[in-house]
Amino acid sequence: MDLKKLFEVKDSSKLQRRVGIALIILIILFVVWSGLIFYFYAKPCQDNDCFVDAMIKCKKVSLIREDAQASWLYTIIGSNSDNCEVEVELRNINQGTIDNEKLQGKKMLCLIPKAGTQFPEKDISKCSGVLKEELQDVIIKRMHDYLLENFGEIKQEFEGL
């Protein structure tokens, strides 16, 4: 195919039509791109206060919070009546057993009251997802191990009642 023939225009109305169609396509692409950026983009917060303020207003932000035990990624997704939807990802475990390493990279979705200032993993009863299920499994396993290790002491305490 000859490129000269492709771009050769014999009539100025055809050129205007091509330019008009190209501009319309570019405008549509720009609008779609802008909409996706504003809809899915969460502004990063640098500190806990910024994130708590955003939770109260339910604004789309994200925060990476690190403590001695783990590194968490919080992303406020949107609003659901009186609650704020927050996606929580456990990014890295700094302290703990090898069993806890399977939790890394897992996510859960939490519904936090808009007036709430507590971080989502503090009350996982308002959350759902793989991370919540895995955290509950770890808690149950720890309780089971504790009961087995301290069965004699627990039995004596019940006998004393």
N, C-alpha and C positions, 0 to 999 in steps of 0.2 A: 504494500500500500504506500502510495506516495504522500508524504507529509504536506507537500505544497498544495496538493489538491484538497486535502482535509481542511486546511486553514484558508483556502482561497474562497473569497466571498464575492459573488457577482452582483449582489444586490445589497444596499445598505440596510434595508428592512430586515434581512436575515441576520445581519451583524447585530443590529439592535435587539432582535429577539433572543439571540444567543447570549448576549451580554445581560439582558434582563433575566433570563432563566438562570444564568450563573449567579447573578446577584441574589435572586430569590433563594436559591439553594444555599448560598453562603449565609444569608440571614437566618434561614431555618436551622442550619447547623449551629450557628452561634447561639440562638435562643435555646436549642436543646442542650447544648454544652453548658450554658450558663445555668439552666434549670437543674441539671444534674449536679453541678458543683454546689449550688446553694441548697439543694435538697439533701445531698449525701455528705457534704463536707462538715466536719465537726472541728471548730476552732480549738486549738490546744490551750489548756490552762497550765500555768506554771506553778500554782500553789493550791493548797486545799481550800482556801477562802474563795478563790475564783470559782472552783468547782461547786462548792456549797451554794454560793450565790446563783450559779447557773441551774442547780437542782431546784432551788426555790422557784425560779422563773421558768424552768424547764426549757432552757436554751441549749441548742446543740453544741456541746463542747466535749473535749476528751481530756483525760488526766492520767498520767502515769504516776502511781504512788508507790514508793518503796519504803519498806520498813525492815526491821531485823529479820523477819521471817520470810517475806515474799515480796514480789513485785507484781502490782495489779495494774491493769489498763481498764479505765472506766470510760464509756462513751454514752452520753445522753442521746438517745435516739429520737425521742419525741414525747408527746403528751397523750395520756389515756384518762380522760375525765379528771379525777382529782389526783391522779398519780403521774409520776414521771417514769418513762421506760428507760432503764439504764442497762446497757450490756456490760457485763463484767468478764474480763479474761484474766486468768492467772498466768502471767507471763513467765515467771521464774520463781523457784523455791530456793531461798537462801539458807534456810535451816529446816531440818526435818530428816525423816528417814527416806530410804530408797522407795518405799511404797508411795510416798507423797509425790515423787517425780512424775508419776503417771498423770497427775493433775495439771501439769504444765501445758499451756496452750489450749486448755478447755475453757468453754464459755458458758455463761448463764444469763438469762434475761430477768431483771428484777423490776418490780413495780414499787417505787418509793413515793410516799406522800410528798406533795409539793412543798409542804411546810417542814418536811423532815431534813435533818442535817446529819443524819447517821449514814455512814458508808454502807453500801448494800450487803457486803459479806458479813456484817455484824448480825443480821437477821435474815438467814437464808430461807425462812418460811415464806417470804414474799417473792421468791425467785423460782425459776424453772429452767431446766436444761441439763446438759451432760455434767457440767461442773458441780451443780447442786447435788446430783445423784452420787457422783464420785466422792464429794465431801461427806455426804451422809454415810456412805460405805466406810470411809476412813474412821468417822466418829463411832460407828457401831462396832467396828473391829477393835478400836481402842478400849471401848467400854467392855467388850467381851474379854479382852486380854486382862484388863484391870480386875474384873470379877473373878477370873480364874486364878490370878496371882494372889488375891486377897480373900479367897473363899472362906478360909478358917476364921479370919477376923470378922468378916461379915456375918457368919453363922453365929459367932459368939455374941455379937451385938443384938441379933434378933432373939437369941435365947434369953438375953438379959431384959427384954421388954416384958 
